[in-house]
Amino acid sequence: MNGKGTDDESMGTVINILQARGSTAEFVSRLSRAHGAQLLRFLQRMLGRKDLAEDVAQEAYLKLYRLSRPNEVNCPRALLFDVATKLAIDRLRQIRAEAAGTGAQAEMNEVPDESPRPERRVLLDEAMQRLTKVIDELQPSLRQVFIMRFVTQMPRQEIAEKLHISINAVEQRLTRALTHCRQRLTAHGIDWVGLE
């Protein structure tokens, strides 16, 4: 009888795991239906390209599917946007690192070219100077949230608590700041995605 009880317990555990996975899939599906279009618009503004935005959104949903326990999530939309934003920032860093790595590798493997790499360095330096100026142009409330989030890597919840505002207000300010930065950099002819 003990053996049968153990089998029943094992079967119950398997069923519970499958039910939990099913509830996670439904949780992610509901998030996608409710916030998918808004998330894609947000990511496209941040990344500057629709294909990158779609890739990052899919990564965010997959990450939530793998890591999330739906019954423990208090604010699903905030979690979705936080995961997606972190993935988008990682993607931007990866693009920049690949661009820098490709340039360094090419210099080591090739005979020096007539079009020197220092030209690219000058362009990157100029872009960083313009970005700094663009950030300085932001309204103080937008600049403060932008710096807290993207320079100091502070979570949205912590920003909201420190500034005594809602997470929704933090997201709105970030969206306005990113939109402003993108428009101003584009006006200067600078590609937001990392100078690909």
ROFIVEX-432567 format. One record per residue: residue in three letters; x, y, z of N, C-alpha, C in turn. Coordinates in steps of 0.05 Angstrom, whole numbers, m for minus. Layout:
! ROFIVEX-432567
+------+--------+--------+--------+--------+--------+--------+--------+--------+--------+
| rest |     nX |     nY |     nZ |    caX |    caY |    caZ |     cX |     cY |     cZ |
+------+--------+--------+--------+--------+--------+--------+--------+--------+--------+
|  ALA |      X |      Y |      Z |      X |      Y |      Z |      X |      Y |      Z |
...
+------+--------+--------+--------+--------+--------+--------+--------+--------+--------+
//
This chain:
! ROFIVEX-432567
+------+--------+--------+--------+--------+--------+--------+--------+--------+--------+
| rest |     nX |     nY |     nZ |    caX |    caY |    caZ |     cX |     cY |     cZ |
+------+--------+--------+--------+--------+--------+--------+--------+--------+--------+
|  MET |     16 |    m24 |      0 |      0 |      0 |      0 |     17 |     25 |      0 |
|  ASN |     41 |     24 |     14 |     59 |     47 |     14 |     68 |     53 |    m14 |
|  GLY |     75 |     32 |    m30 |     84 |     37 |    m57 |     63 |     51 |    m74 |
|  LYS |     37 |     43 |    m70 |     16 |     55 |    m85 |     12 |     84 |    m76 |
|  GLY |     15 |     89 |    m50 |     13 |    117 |    m40 |     34 |    134 |    m52 |
|  THR |     59 |    124 |    m55 |     80 |    139 |    m67 |     75 |    145 |    m96 |
|  ASP |     64 |    126 |   m111 |     56 |    130 |   m139 |     35 |    151 |   m141 |
|  ASP |     15 |    150 |   m123 |     m6 |    171 |   m123 |      5 |    198 |   m117 |
|  GLU |     24 |    200 |    m98 |     36 |    225 |    m92 |     52 |    236 |   m115 |
|  SER |     67 |    218 |   m129 |     83 |    227 |   m152 |     65 |    236 |   m174 |
|  MET |     43 |    222 |   m179 |     24 |    230 |   m200 |     11 |    257 |   m193 |
|  GLY |      5 |    261 |   m167 |     m6 |    287 |   m159 |     14 |    309 |   m163 |
|  THR |     39 |    305 |   m158 |     60 |    325 |   m163 |     62 |    332 |   m193 |
|  VAL |     61 |    311 |   m210 |     62 |    316 |   m239 |     38 |    332 |   m248 |
|  ILE |     15 |    325 |   m238 |    m10 |    340 |   m246 |     m8 |    369 |   m236 |
|  ASN |      2 |    373 |   m212 |      5 |    400 |   m202 |     25 |    416 |   m218 |
|  ILE |     47 |    404 |   m227 |     66 |    418 |   m244 |     54 |    425 |   m270 |
|  LEU |     39 |    406 |   m282 |     26 |    412 |   m308 |      5 |    434 |   m305 |
|  GLN |    m10 |    433 |   m283 |    m30 |    454 |   m279 |    m17 |    481 |   m275 |
|  ALA |      5 |    482 |   m260 |     20 |    507 |   m256 |     30 |    517 |   m282 |
|  ARG |     41 |    500 |   m299 |     52 |    508 |   m325 |     29 |    518 |   m343 |
|  GLY |      6 |    505 |   m341 |    m17 |    515 |   m356 |    m26 |    542 |   m347 |
|  SER |    m26 |    547 |   m321 |    m34 |    573 |   m311 |    m14 |    594 |   m319 |
|  THR |     11 |    587 |   m320 |     32 |    606 |   m329 |     27 |    613 |   m359 |
|  ALA |     21 |    593 |   m375 |     16 |    598 |   m403 |     m8 |    617 |   m406 |
|  GLU |    m29 |    612 |   m391 |    m53 |    630 |   m392 |    m46 |    658 |   m382 |
|  PHE |    m30 |    660 |   m361 |    m21 |    685 |   m350 |     m6 |    701 |   m372 |
|  VAL |     13 |    689 |   m386 |     28 |    702 |   m407 |     10 |    709 |   m430 |
|  SER |     m8 |    692 |   m437 |    m27 |    697 |   m459 |    m45 |    721 |   m452 |
|  ARG |    m55 |    722 |   m428 |    m71 |    746 |   m420 |    m55 |    771 |   m421 |
|  LEU |    m30 |    770 |   m412 |    m13 |    794 |   m413 |     m9 |    803 |   m442 |
|  SER |     m4 |    784 |   m459 |      0 |    790 |   m488 |    m24 |    803 |   m500 |
|  ARG |    m48 |    792 |   m494 |    m72 |    803 |   m505 |    m78 |    831 |   m494 |
|  ALA |    m73 |    835 |   m469 |    m80 |    860 |   m456 |    m60 |    882 |   m461 |
|  HIS |    m34 |    876 |   m463 |    m14 |    896 |   m465 |      5 |    893 |   m488 |
|  GLY |      1 |    874 |   m505 |     20 |    868 |   m527 |     24 |    891 |   m546 |
|  ALA |      3 |    904 |   m555 |      6 |    926 |   m574 |     21 |    950 |   m561 |
|  GLN |     14 |    956 |   m536 |     27 |    978 |   m522 |     57 |    972 |   m517 |
|  LEU |     62 |    947 |   m510 |     90 |    938 |   m506 |    106 |    941 |   m532 |
|  LEU |     95 |    933 |   m554 |    109 |    935 |   m580 |    115 |    964 |   m587 |
|  ARG |     95 |    982 |   m583 |    100 |   1010 |   m588 |    122 |   1021 |   m570 |
|  PHE |    121 |   1014 |   m545 |    141 |   1023 |   m526 |    169 |   1014 |   m534 |
|  LEU |    171 |    988 |   m541 |    197 |    977 |   m549 |    207 |    988 |   m575 |
|  GLN |    188 |    993 |   m594 |    196 |   1004 |   m619 |    207 |   1032 |   m616 |
|  ARG |    195 |   1048 |   m598 |    205 |   1075 |   m592 |    233 |   1073 |   m579 |
|  MET |    236 |   1054 |   m562 |    262 |   1051 |   m548 |    284 |   1040 |   m566 |
|  LEU |    277 |   1021 |   m583 |    298 |   1008 |   m599 |    300 |   1020 |   m627 |
|  GLY |    279 |   1033 |   m636 |    280 |   1046 |   m662 |    274 |   1028 |   m686 |
|  ARG |    270 |   1002 |   m681 |    265 |    983 |   m703 |    243 |    964 |   m695 |
|  LYS |    224 |    959 |   m713 |    202 |    941 |   m708 |    211 |    913 |   m703 |
|  ASP |    230 |    903 |   m720 |    239 |    876 |   m717 |    252 |    870 |   m690 |
|  LEU |    268 |    890 |   m681 |    281 |    887 |   m654 |    260 |    887 |   m632 |
|  ALA |    240 |    905 |   m635 |    219 |    907 |   m615 |    203 |    880 |   m613 |
|  GLU |    197 |    868 |   m636 |    183 |    843 |   m636 |    199 |    821 |   m623 |
|  ASP |    225 |    820 |   m629 |    243 |    800 |   m617 |    244 |    803 |   m587 |
|  VAL |    248 |    827 |   m578 |    250 |    832 |   m549 |    224 |    826 |   m535 |
|  ALA |    202 |    833 |   m547 |    175 |    826 |   m535 |    173 |    796 |   m532 |
|  GLN |    180 |    781 |   m553 |    179 |    752 |   m551 |    197 |    741 |   m529 |
|  GLU |    221 |    752 |   m527 |    239 |    744 |   m505 |    227 |    749 |   m478 |
|  ALA |    213 |    772 |   m475 |    201 |    779 |   m450 |    179 |    759 |   m443 |
|  TYR |    162 |    753 |   m462 |    141 |    733 |   m457 |    152 |    706 |   m449 |
|  LEU |    173 |    698 |   m464 |    186 |    672 |   m458 |    198 |    672 |   m430 |
|  LYS |    211 |    694 |   m423 |    223 |    696 |   m396 |    202 |    694 |   m375 |
|  LEU |    179 |    708 |   m379 |    157 |    707 |   m359 |    146 |    679 |   m358 |
|  TYR |    144 |    665 |   m381 |    134 |    638 |   m382 |    152 |    619 |   m366 |
|  ARG |    177 |    623 |   m368 |    197 |    605 |   m355 |    200 |    611 |   m325 |
|  LEU |    199 |    637 |   m318 |    206 |    645 |   m290 |    182 |    652 |   m273 |
|  SER |    160 |    658 |   m285 |    138 |    670 |   m269 |    122 |    650 |   m254 |
|  ARG |    113 |    658 |   m231 |     93 |    644 |   m216 |     69 |    663 |   m215 |
|  PRO |     50 |    659 |   m232 |     28 |    679 |   m236 |     14 |    687 |   m210 |
|  ASN |     11 |    668 |   m192 |     m3 |    674 |   m167 |     13 |    692 |   m148 |
|  GLU |     39 |    696 |   m154 |     56 |    713 |   m137 |     61 |    740 |   m149 |
|  VAL |     50 |    746 |   m173 |     54 |    771 |   m187 |     33 |    791 |   m178 |
|  ASN |     41 |    813 |   m167 |     22 |    834 |   m158 |     14 |    852 |   m180 |
|  CYS |     33 |    860 |   m197 |     28 |    879 |   m219 |     39 |    868 |   m245 |
|  PRO |     23 |    851 |   m259 |     33 |    837 |   m283 |     43 |    856 |   m305 |
|  ARG |     29 |    878 |   m309 |     38 |    897 |   m330 |     65 |    909 |   m324 |
|  ALA |     69 |    917 |   m299 |     95 |    928 |   m291 |    117 |    908 |   m294 |
|  LEU |    111 |    883 |   m287 |    131 |    862 |   m290 |    138 |    858 |   m319 |
|  LEU |    118 |    857 |   m336 |    122 |    853 |   m365 |    140 |    876 |   m376 |
|  PHE |    133 |    901 |   m370 |    148 |    923 |   m381 |    176 |    925 |   m369 |
|  ASP |    179 |    917 |   m344 |    205 |    917 |   m332 |    223 |    896 |   m345 |
|  VAL |    213 |    872 |   m348 |    229 |    851 |   m362 |    236 |    860 |   m390 |
|  ALA |    216 |    870 |   m405 |    221 |    878 |   m432 |    241 |    901 |   m434 |
|  THR |    239 |    920 |   m416 |    258 |    943 |   m417 |    287 |    933 |   m411 |
|  LYS |    290 |    916 |   m392 |    316 |    905 |   m386 |    327 |    889 |   m410 |
|  LEU |    310 |    874 |   m422 |    319 |    859 |   m446 |    326 |    878 |   m469 |
|  ALA |    311 |    899 |   m472 |    317 |    919 |   m493 |    344 |    933 |   m488 |
|  ILE |    349 |    940 |   m463 |    374 |    953 |   m456 |    397 |    933 |   m461 |
|  ASP |    393 |    908 |   m454 |    413 |    887 |   m459 |    418 |    885 |   m489 |
|  ARG |    397 |    886 |   m505 |    400 |    884 |   m534 |    415 |    907 |   m545 |
|  LEU |    410 |    932 |   m535 |    425 |    955 |   m544 |    454 |    953 |   m537 |
|  ARG |    460 |    943 |   m513 |    488 |    939 |   m504 |    501 |    918 |   m522 |
|  GLN |    487 |    897 |   m528 |    498 |    876 |   m545 |    504 |    887 |   m573 |
|  ILE |    487 |    903 |   m584 |    491 |    914 |   m610 |    516 |    932 |   m610 |
|  ARG |    518 |    948 |   m589 |    542 |    966 |   m587 |    567 |    950 |   m583 |
|  ALA |    566 |    929 |   m567 |    590 |    912 |   m562 |    598 |    898 |   m588 |
|  GLU |    578 |    888 |   m602 |    584 |    874 |   m628 |    597 |    893 |   m648 |
|  ALA |    586 |    918 |   m648 |    597 |    938 |   m667 |    625 |    944 |   m659 |
|  ALA |    631 |    948 |   m633 |    658 |    954 |   m624 |    676 |    929 |   m628 |
|  GLY |    666 |    905 |   m622 |    682 |    881 |   m625 |    688 |    875 |   m654 |
|  THR |    669 |    879 |   m671 |    673 |    875 |   m700 |    695 |    893 |   m711 |
|  GLY |    694 |    918 |   m702 |    714 |    937 |   m711 |    741 |    930 |   m701 |
|  ALA |    744 |    922 |   m675 |    770 |    915 |   m664 |    780 |    889 |   m677 |
|  GLN |    763 |    870 |   m682 |    771 |    844 |   m694 |    780 |    849 |   m723 |
|  ALA |    766 |    866 |   m737 |    773 |    872 |   m765 |    800 |    886 |   m766 |
|  GLU |    806 |    903 |   m747 |    832 |    917 |   m747 |    854 |    898 |   m742 |
|  MET |    849 |    878 |   m725 |    871 |    859 |   m718 |    875 |    839 |   m741 |
|  ASN |    854 |    832 |   m756 |    856 |    812 |   m777 |    863 |    822 |   m804 |
|  GLU |    860 |    848 |   m809 |    863 |    858 |   m836 |    887 |    877 |   m837 |
|  VAL |    896 |    881 |   m862 |    916 |    901 |   m867 |    903 |    928 |   m863 |
|  PRO |    917 |    947 |   m851 |    904 |    973 |   m847 |    890 |    984 |   m872 |
|  ASP |    866 |    994 |   m868 |    849 |   1003 |   m890 |    854 |   1033 |   m894 |
|  GLU |    847 |   1043 |   m918 |    849 |   1072 |   m923 |    828 |   1088 |   m909 |
|  SER |    805 |   1075 |   m901 |    785 |   1088 |   m885 |    789 |   1081 |   m856 |
|  PRO |    802 |   1098 |   m841 |    811 |   1091 |   m814 |    788 |   1090 |   m794 |
|  ARG |    792 |   1073 |   m773 |    772 |   1069 |   m752 |    770 |   1094 |   m734 |
|  PRO |    790 |   1110 |   m731 |    787 |   1133 |   m714 |    764 |   1151 |   m722 |
|  GLU |    757 |   1151 |   m748 |    734 |   1166 |   m757 |    709 |   1157 |   m743 |
|  ARG |    706 |   1131 |   m740 |    683 |   1120 |   m726 |    683 |   1128 |   m696 |
|  ARG |    707 |   1128 |   m684 |    709 |   1136 |   m656 |    700 |   1165 |   m653 |
|  VAL |    708 |   1182 |   m672 |    699 |   1210 |   m671 |    669 |   1212 |   m672 |
|  LEU |    657 |   1196 |   m690 |    628 |   1197 |   m692 |    614 |   1187 |   m667 |
|  LEU |    625 |   1166 |   m654 |    614 |   1157 |   m629 |    617 |   1177 |   m607 |
|  ASP |    640 |   1190 |   m606 |    644 |   1211 |   m585 |    624 |   1234 |   m590 |
|  GLU |    621 |   1242 |   m615 |    602 |   1263 |   m621 |    574 |   1255 |   m613 |
|  ALA |    566 |   1230 |   m619 |    540 |   1221 |   m612 |    536 |   1221 |   m582 |
|  MET |    556 |   1213 |   m566 |    554 |   1214 |   m537 |    551 |   1243 |   m527 |
|  GLN |    566 |   1261 |   m539 |    563 |   1289 |   m531 |    535 |   1300 |   m537 |
|  ARG |    525 |   1293 |   m560 |    497 |   1302 |   m567 |    477 |   1289 |   m549 |
|  LEU |    481 |   1263 |   m542 |    462 |   1250 |   m524 |    462 |   1264 |   m497 |
|  THR |    486 |   1271 |   m487 |    487 |   1285 |   m462 |    472 |   1312 |   m464 |
|  LYS |    475 |   1326 |   m485 |    461 |   1351 |   m489 |    431 |   1347 |   m490 |
|  VAL |    423 |   1326 |   m505 |    394 |   1320 |   m507 |    383 |   1313 |   m480 |
|  ILE |    397 |   1298 |   m464 |    387 |   1291 |   m437 |    385 |   1316 |   m420 |
|  ASP |    405 |   1334 |   m423 |    404 |   1360 |   m409 |    380 |   1377 |   m417 |
|  GLU |    370 |   1373 |   m441 |    347 |   1388 |   m451 |    321 |   1379 |   m439 |
|  LEU |    320 |   1355 |   m428 |    295 |   1344 |   m417 |    285 |   1361 |   m394 |
|  GLN |    259 |   1361 |   m391 |    247 |   1374 |   m367 |    259 |   1361 |   m343 |
|  PRO |    263 |   1375 |   m321 |    276 |   1364 |   m297 |    264 |   1338 |   m288 |
|  SER |    237 |   1336 |   m288 |    224 |   1312 |   m278 |    229 |   1288 |   m296 |
|  LEU |    230 |   1293 |   m323 |    236 |   1271 |   m342 |    266 |   1263 |   m340 |
|  ARG |    283 |   1283 |   m338 |    312 |   1278 |   m336 |    318 |   1261 |   m311 |
|  GLN |    306 |   1268 |   m289 |    311 |   1254 |   m264 |    303 |   1225 |   m266 |
|  VAL |    280 |   1219 |   m277 |    271 |   1191 |   m280 |    289 |   1176 |   m300 |
|  PHE |    295 |   1190 |   m322 |    312 |   1178 |   m343 |    339 |   1169 |   m331 |
|  ILE |    352 |   1187 |   m316 |    378 |   1181 |   m304 |    376 |   1159 |   m283 |
|  MET |    355 |   1161 |   m266 |    352 |   1140 |   m246 |    349 |   1112 |   m259 |
|  ARG |    334 |   1111 |   m281 |    328 |   1085 |   m293 |    351 |   1075 |   m310 |
|  PHE |    362 |   1092 |   m328 |    381 |   1082 |   m348 |    410 |   1087 |   m341 |
|  VAL |    416 |   1106 |   m323 |    444 |   1110 |   m316 |    450 |   1094 |   m290 |
|  THR |    433 |   1097 |   m270 |    438 |   1083 |   m244 |    425 |   1056 |   m243 |
|  GLN |    409 |   1048 |   m265 |    397 |   1022 |   m267 |    377 |   1017 |   m243 |
|  MET |    364 |   1037 |   m234 |    345 |   1034 |   m212 |    319 |   1022 |   m222 |
|  PRO |    308 |   1003 |   m208 |    282 |    991 |   m216 |    260 |   1012 |   m214 |
|  ARG |    239 |   1008 |   m231 |    217 |   1027 |   m233 |    203 |   1031 |   m205 |
|  GLN |    199 |   1009 |   m191 |    186 |   1010 |   m165 |    201 |   1028 |   m146 |
|  GLU |    228 |   1025 |   m146 |    244 |   1041 |   m128 |    243 |   1071 |   m136 |
|  ILE |    243 |   1076 |   m162 |    241 |   1104 |   m172 |    214 |   1116 |   m162 |
|  ALA |    193 |   1100 |   m165 |    166 |   1110 |   m157 |    166 |   1116 |   m127 |
|  GLU |    178 |   1099 |   m111 |    179 |   1103 |    m82 |    196 |   1127 |    m75 |
|  LYS |    219 |   1130 |    m87 |    236 |   1153 |    m81 |    224 |   1180 |    m89 |
|  LEU |    209 |   1180 |   m111 |    198 |   1205 |   m121 |    169 |   1209 |   m111 |
|  HIS |    158 |   1189 |    m97 |    131 |   1190 |    m87 |    111 |   1194 |   m110 |
|  ILE |    114 |   1177 |   m131 |     96 |   1177 |   m153 |     89 |   1148 |   m160 |
|  SER |     69 |   1145 |   m176 |     61 |   1117 |   m184 |     80 |   1106 |   m204 |
|  ILE |     79 |   1079 |   m206 |     96 |   1066 |   m227 |     86 |   1075 |   m255 |
|  ASN |     60 |   1079 |   m258 |     49 |   1088 |   m283 |     61 |   1115 |   m290 |
|  ALA |     64 |   1133 |   m270 |     76 |   1159 |   m275 |    105 |   1156 |   m283 |
|  VAL |    119 |   1137 |   m271 |    147 |   1132 |   m278 |    149 |   1123 |   m308 |
|  GLU |    131 |   1105 |   m315 |    131 |   1094 |   m343 |    124 |   1117 |   m363 |
|  GLN |    105 |   1134 |   m356 |     98 |   1156 |   m374 |    121 |   1175 |   m377 |
|  ARG |    135 |   1181 |   m356 |    158 |   1199 |   m358 |    181 |   1187 |   m374 |
|  LEU |    185 |   1161 |   m370 |    206 |   1147 |   m385 |    199 |   1147 |   m415 |
|  THR |    174 |   1142 |   m421 |    166 |   1142 |   m449 |    170 |   1169 |   m462 |
|  ARG |    162 |   1190 |   m447 |    165 |   1217 |   m458 |    195 |   1224 |   m461 |
|  ALA |    211 |   1216 |   m442 |    240 |   1222 |   m444 |    253 |   1207 |   m467 |
|  LEU |    246 |   1181 |   m470 |    257 |   1165 |   m492 |    248 |   1176 |   m519 |
|  THR |    223 |   1184 |   m521 |    213 |   1196 |   m546 |    228 |   1221 |   m553 |
|  HIS |    231 |   1238 |   m533 |    246 |   1263 |   m537 |    275 |   1258 |   m547 |
|  CYS |    288 |   1240 |   m533 |    316 |   1233 |   m540 |    318 |   1222 |   m568 |
|  ARG |    300 |   1204 |   m574 |    300 |   1192 |   m601 |    296 |   1213 |   m623 |
|  GLN |    276 |   1231 |   m619 |    270 |   1252 |   m638 |    294 |   1271 |   m642 |
|  ARG |    306 |   1279 |   m620 |    328 |   1298 |   m621 |    352 |   1285 |   m634 |
|  LEU |    359 |   1261 |   m627 |    382 |   1247 |   m639 |    377 |   1242 |   m669 |
|  THR |    353 |   1235 |   m676 |    346 |   1231 |   m704 |    349 |   1257 |   m720 |
|  ALA |    341 |   1279 |   m707 |    343 |   1305 |   m720 |    373 |   1312 |   m725 |
|  HIS |    390 |   1302 |   m708 |    419 |   1306 |   m712 |    432 |   1285 |   m730 |
|  GLY |    415 |   1267 |   m740 |    425 |   1246 |   m758 |    439 |   1223 |   m744 |
|  ILE |    432 |   1219 |   m719 |    445 |   1197 |   m703 |    425 |   1174 |   m700 |
|  ASP |    434 |   1150 |   m706 |    418 |   1126 |   m704 |    417 |   1118 |   m674 |
|  TRP |    393 |   1117 |   m664 |    388 |   1111 |   m635 |    396 |   1082 |   m628 |
|  VAL |    395 |   1063 |   m646 |    400 |   1035 |   m639 |    429 |   1029 |   m632 |
|  GLY |    446 |   1047 |   m635 |    473 |   1040 |   m627 |    492 |   1045 |   m650 |
|  LEU |    485 |   1062 |   m668 |    502 |   1070 |   m691 |    511 |   1045 |   m706 |
|  GLU |    491 |   1030 |   m715 |    497 |   1005 |   m729 |    512 |   1010 |   m755 |
+------+--------+--------+--------+--------+--------+--------+--------+--------+--------+
//
